Amino acid sequence: MSTQVESVRPDASIQEAAQKMRSLDVGALPVVDGRQLKGMVTDRDITIRATAEGRDPKTTAVQEVLSPDLVSVFDDQDLEDAAQIMQQKQIRRLPVLSRDQRLVGIVGLADVVAEAGKKDIVRTMQDVSKPS
């Protein structure tokens, strides 16, 4: 799990979010309002929900395009639990919350791969990468 998590505010523009993604070399950012996780915004969200519709990146807020279904894991759950959720939901990044709902990290597919055995790696990558 990565504990050095960068985030973006819900009222930030998608241009600001995209610039942050570029500078951090990431494809997703948690959307945090104060200390509460509101969702995740991905480069795909920006492309599909804003760019493809001709929305202005300077005036369109992140909260207007973020992924609506927030999936997360708690910091006291096992990595195996996170891997299972990632497989079931076909997601590559999973926010990690404390029991009081504060964002404390992100677990990514690379984290699962680093900790899993080779058999689990192949299954996890196949399951996460299935077309929907």
C-alpha positions in Angstrom: 0.0 0.0 0.0 1.2 3.5 -0.8 0.6 5.9 2.1 1.9 9.0 0.2 -1.4 9.6 -1.4 -2.0 12.7 -3.5 -5.6 13.7 -4.0 -7.8 16.4 -5.6 -10.7 18.4 -4.2 -14.2 17.8 -5.7 -14.5 21.4 -6.8 -11.1 21.4 -8.6 -11.2 21.6 -12.4 -10.6 18.5 -14.4 -7.7 20.4 -16.0 -6.1 20.7 -12.6 -6.7 17.0 -12.0 -5.2 16.1 -15.3 -2.2 18.2 -14.7 -1.7 16.6 -11.3 -2.0 13.1 -12.9 0.6 14.1 -15.5 3.1 15.4 -13.0 2.6 12.4 -10.7 2.5 9.9 -13.6 -0.7 8.3 -12.4 -4.0 7.5 -14.0 -6.3 8.1 -11.0 -6.6 10.4 -8.0 -8.8 10.1 -4.9 -11.3 12.9 -4.6 -11.2 14.2 -1.0 -13.3 16.8 0.6 -11.7 17.7 3.9 -10.8 14.3 5.3 -13.7 12.4 3.6 -13.2 10.4 0.4 -15.8 11.3 -2.1 -14.7 9.1 -5.0 -11.9 8.5 -7.5 -11.4 10.3 -10.8 -9.5 8.6 -13.5 -8.0 9.7 -16.8 -10.7 7.6 -18.4 -13.4 9.5 -16.5 -12.1 12.8 -17.8 -11.9 11.4 -21.4 -15.3 9.7 -21.5 -17.4 12.0 -19.3 -15.8 15.4 -20.2 -13.6 15.5 -23.3 -15.9 13.3 -25.4 -18.8 15.5 -24.5 -16.9 18.7 -25.3 -16.9 20.0 -21.8 -14.5 22.8 -20.8 -11.7 21.4 -18.7 -11.1 24.7 -17.0 -14.7 25.0 -15.7 -15.8 21.4 -15.3 -15.4 20.3 -11.7 -13.9 16.9 -10.8 -17.1 16.0 -8.9 -19.0 16.2 -12.2 -17.0 13.4 -13.8 -15.7 11.2 -11.0 -16.5 7.5 -10.9 -19.8 7.2 -9.2 -19.4 3.8 -7.4 -16.7 4.1 -4.8 -15.1 0.8 -3.9 -12.5 0.7 -1.0 -10.9 -1.5 1.6 -10.2 -0.8 5.2 -6.6 -0.6 6.5 -7.1 -3.6 8.8 -8.1 -5.9 6.0 -5.7 -8.4 4.4 -4.1 -7.8 1.0 -5.9 -10.9 -0.1 -9.2 -9.1 0.6 -8.1 -6.2 -1.5 -7.0 -8.5 -4.4 -10.4 -10.3 -4.3 -12.2 -6.9 -4.5 -10.0 -5.8 -7.3 -10.7 -9.0 -9.2 -14.5 -8.9 -8.6 -14.8 -5.2 -9.6 -12.1 -5.3 -12.3 -10.2 -2.3 -10.8 -6.5 -1.6 -10.6 -6.4 0.8 -7.7 -8.3 0.6 -4.4 -8.5 3.4 -1.8 -7.6 2.3 1.7 -9.7 3.8 4.5 -9.3 3.8 8.3 -12.4 2.6 10.2 -13.3 6.3 10.7 -13.5 6.7 6.9 -10.3 8.7 6.4 -8.2 8.0 3.4 -4.9 6.4 4.6 -3.5 4.9 1.4 -4.0 3.3 -2.0 -3.3 -0.3 -2.9 -2.6 -1.0 -6.5 -2.3 -4.0 -8.7 1.5 -3.6 -8.4 1.2 -4.0 -4.6 -0.8 -7.2 -5.1 1.7 -8.5 -7.6 4.7 -7.7 -5.4 3.2 -9.7 -2.5 1.5 -12.6 -4.3 2.9 -15.9 -5.6 3.2 -16.4 -9.4 0.0 -18.4 -9.6 -2.0 -15.6 -7.9 -0.4 -13.0 -10.1 -1.5 -14.6 -13.3 -5.1 -15.1 -11.9 -5.3 -11.5 -10.5 -4.0 -9.9 -13.7 -6.4 -12.0 -15.9 -9.4 -11.2 -13.7 -8.7 -7.5 -13.4 -8.0 -7.2 -17.1 -11.2 -8.9 -18.4 -13.1 -6.7 -20.8 -16.5 -5.6 -19.3 
